[in-house]
Amino acid sequence: RPDVPRFFVEFIVFHEMLHQLFPSPTRPGRRVHHPRAFREREKAWPLYEAAVRWEKQNLRVLLRR
């Protein structure tokens, strides 16, 4: 969608690629989709804070469409 900034799309692709590096471990009774190593690497994205901020401000609108 043209109203979604490129940096956010790139962040989402980066996030999904991290799932290949850090598979979700299964713990008794639950699955951890974002283990600590995943979250640490995700925060290394140069525009991580901007992407998280943009998502928080726009997610509700994006999910309605």
N, CA, C and O of each residue as an XYZ file, in Angstrom:
260
protein
N       0.832     -1.171      0.000
C       0.000      0.000      0.000
C       0.880      1.239      0.000
O       1.881      1.293      0.714
N       0.519      2.214     -0.782
C       1.360      3.406     -0.907
C       1.470      4.238      0.369
O       2.423      5.003      0.517
N       0.527      4.109      1.283
C       0.589      4.918      2.502
C       1.430      4.264      3.611
O       1.589      4.837      4.689
N       1.955      3.089      3.350
C       2.835      2.422      4.326
C       4.276      2.772      3.954
O       4.708      2.510      2.831
N       5.015      3.359      4.884
C       6.384      3.776      4.562
C       7.291      2.582      4.240
O       7.159      1.498      4.807
N       8.193      2.823      3.330
C       9.125      1.777      2.901
C       9.908      1.202      4.086
O      10.102     -0.010      4.173
N      10.357      2.072      4.996
C      11.149      1.570      6.126
C      10.355      0.579      6.966
O      10.933     -0.338      7.549
N       9.041      0.749      7.034
C       8.225     -0.172      7.821
C       8.087     -1.513      7.097
O       8.158     -2.568      7.727
N       7.895     -1.475      5.804
C       7.819     -2.718      5.019
C       9.144     -3.475      5.142
O       9.148     -4.692      5.328
N      10.250     -2.768      5.040
C      11.562     -3.403      5.180
C      11.726     -4.013      6.575
O      12.305     -5.090      6.720
N      11.227     -3.337      7.577
C      11.299     -3.861      8.934
C      10.503     -5.160      9.058
O      10.967     -6.114      9.683
N       9.326     -5.200      8.475
C       8.494     -6.411      8.535
C       9.204     -7.573      7.842
O       9.187     -8.697      8.344
N       9.823     -7.310      6.700
C      10.571     -8.361      6.002
C      11.725     -8.839      6.880
O      11.954    -10.042      7.004
N      12.449     -7.902      7.487
C      13.542     -8.246      8.394
C      13.027     -9.115      9.546
O      13.635    -10.129      9.889
N      11.915     -8.711     10.132
C      11.298     -9.455     11.235
C      10.995    -10.893     10.798
O      11.315    -11.842     11.513
N      10.386    -11.047      9.640
C      10.026    -12.384      9.171
C      11.265    -13.217      8.867
O      11.263    -14.427      9.094
N      12.314    -12.594      8.360
C      13.553    -13.325      8.087
C      14.197    -13.805      9.389
O      14.827    -14.862      9.420
N      14.038    -13.038     10.449
C      14.579    -13.463     11.748
C      13.950    -14.765     12.217
O      14.582    -15.535     12.940
N      12.711    -15.017     11.813
C      12.072    -16.273     12.198
C      12.815    -17.475     11.605
O      12.738    -18.575     12.152
N      13.529    -17.276     10.498
C      14.323    -18.362      9.929
C      15.594    -18.599     10.748
O      16.057    -19.732     10.878
N      16.140    -17.531     11.288
C      17.355    -17.663     12.115
C      17.061    -18.148     13.529
O      17.869    -18.847     14.139
N      15.896    -17.767     14.040
C      15.530    -18.084     15.412
C      14.173    -18.787     15.433
O      13.156    -18.160     15.728
N      14.154    -20.077     15.125
C      12.878    -20.805     15.146
C      12.235    -20.726     16.530
O      12.918    -20.570     17.541
N      10.946    -20.835     16.550
C      10.197    -20.756     17.806
C      10.396    -22.020     18.628
O       9.938    -23.094     18.238
N      11.081    -21.899     19.773
C      11.244    -23.088     20.623
C       9.927    -23.424     21.317
O       9.121    -22.544     21.619
N       9.734    -24.691     21.555
C       8.535    -25.119     22.264
C       8.913    -25.408     23.711
O       9.843    -26.164     23.992
N       8.178    -24.797     24.605
C       8.349    -25.060     26.029
C       7.113    -25.809     26.488
O       6.060    -25.699     25.859
N       7.213    -26.549     27.544
C       6.035    -27.301     28.004
C       4.795    -26.402     28.122
O       4.765    -25.455     28.908
N       3.802    -26.721     27.339
C       2.535    -26.005     27.415
C       2.426    -24.749     26.587
O       1.342    -24.172     26.498
N       3.539    -24.288     25.960
C       3.438    -23.080     25.148
C       4.588    -22.988     24.163
O       5.606    -23.667     24.298
N       4.406    -22.144     23.182
C       5.419    -21.917     22.161
C       5.884    -20.470     22.257
O       5.062    -19.563     22.389
N       7.176    -20.249     22.194
C       7.742    -18.903     22.287
C       8.070    -18.439     20.870
O       9.003    -18.952     20.253
N       7.309    -17.471     20.347
C       7.503    -17.025     18.964
C       8.652    -16.047     18.814
O       9.242    -15.949     17.738
N       8.974    -15.333     19.859
C      10.044    -14.344     19.797
C      10.967    -14.512     21.002
O      10.867    -13.780     21.987
N      11.876    -15.498     20.903
C      12.799    -15.702     22.028
C      13.706    -14.478     22.213
O      13.772    -13.601     21.353
N      14.385    -14.443     23.330
C      15.223    -13.295     23.672
C      16.218    -12.954     22.559
O      16.366    -11.783     22.211
N      16.897    -13.947     21.999
C      17.877    -13.685     20.934
C      17.212    -13.035     19.729
O      17.800    -12.160     19.094
N      15.994    -13.454     19.409
C      15.225    -12.861     18.309
C      14.989    -11.377     18.591
O      15.264    -10.527     17.743
N      14.485    -11.075     19.770
C      14.151     -9.683     20.117
C      15.397     -8.802     20.136
O      15.349     -7.645     19.718
N      16.498     -9.343     20.615
C      17.741     -8.566     20.630
C      18.210     -8.248     19.218
O      18.615     -7.121     18.933
N      18.156     -9.234     18.341
C      18.578     -9.004     16.957
C      17.626     -8.048     16.258
O      18.057     -7.212     15.464
N      16.336     -8.165     16.545
C      15.349     -7.285     15.930
C      15.632     -5.823     16.285
O      15.477     -4.935     15.447
N      16.038     -5.583     17.510
C      16.324     -4.211     17.945
C      17.555     -3.630     17.260
O      17.792     -2.424     17.331
N      18.344     -4.480     16.596
C      19.512     -4.002     15.863
C      19.123     -3.345     14.539
O      19.957     -2.702     13.900
N      17.870     -3.499     14.123
C      17.408     -2.853     12.883
C      17.614     -1.348     13.040
O      17.183     -0.779     14.042
N      18.262     -0.689     12.077
C      18.585      0.737     12.233
C      17.384      1.642     12.549
O      17.532      2.632     13.265
N      16.226      1.317     12.031
C      15.044      2.147     12.273
C      14.027      1.429     13.155
O      12.820      1.638     13.027
N      14.527      0.583     14.048
C      13.648     -0.208     14.910
C      12.657      0.667     15.674
O      11.452      0.421     15.638
N      13.156      1.670     16.355
C      12.272      2.506     17.174
C      11.236      3.234     16.324
O      10.076      3.347     16.721
N      11.643      3.723     15.169
C      10.702      4.402     14.271
C       9.650      3.422     13.764
O       8.478      3.779     13.648
N      10.056      2.195     13.462
C       9.112      1.191     12.957
C       8.101      0.808     14.031
O       6.907      0.701     13.752
N       8.571      0.603     15.244
C       7.665      0.249     16.341
C       6.705      1.401     16.621
O       5.515      1.186     16.849
N       7.221      2.602     16.601
C       6.369      3.776     16.826
C       5.312      3.905     15.714
O       4.140      4.159     15.992
N       5.742      3.728     14.452
C       4.806      3.838     13.330
C       3.726      2.761     13.440
O       2.545      3.027     13.215
N       4.145      1.543     13.789
C       3.185      0.446     13.931
C       2.153      0.765     15.014
O       0.955      0.580     14.800
N       2.605      1.238     16.164
C       1.671      1.555     17.250
C       0.679      2.640     16.841
O      -0.489      2.599     17.225
N       1.145      3.592     16.074
C       0.283      4.698     15.658
C      -0.682      4.318     14.535
O      -1.710      4.973     14.364
N      -0.367      3.273     13.770
C      -1.138      2.983     12.560
C      -1.740      1.596     12.470
O      -2.511      1.334     11.547
N      -1.428      0.714     13.369
C      -1.890     -0.672     13.261
C      -3.399     -0.788     13.220
O      -3.941     -1.538     12.409
N      -4.079     -0.063     14.075
C      -5.534     -0.139     14.108
C      -6.138      0.229     12.745
O      -7.070     -0.429     12.283
N      -5.623      1.248     12.124
C      -6.115      1.668     10.807
C      -5.787      0.601      9.760
O      -6.626      0.289      8.915
N      -4.585      0.045      9.809
C      -4.197     -0.971      8.828
C      -5.051     -2.233      8.936
O      -5.373     -2.855      7.924
N      -5.412     -2.603     10.138
C      -6.198     -3.818     10.318
C      -7.653     -3.648      9.891
O      -8.329     -4.641      9.623
N      -8.140     -2.438      9.824
C      -9.522     -2.192      9.407
C      -9.710     -2.305      7.914
O     -10.825     -2.563      7.460
N      -8.673     -2.123      7.141
C      -8.818     -2.083      5.690
C      -8.760     -3.439      5.070
O      -8.868     -3.565      3.850
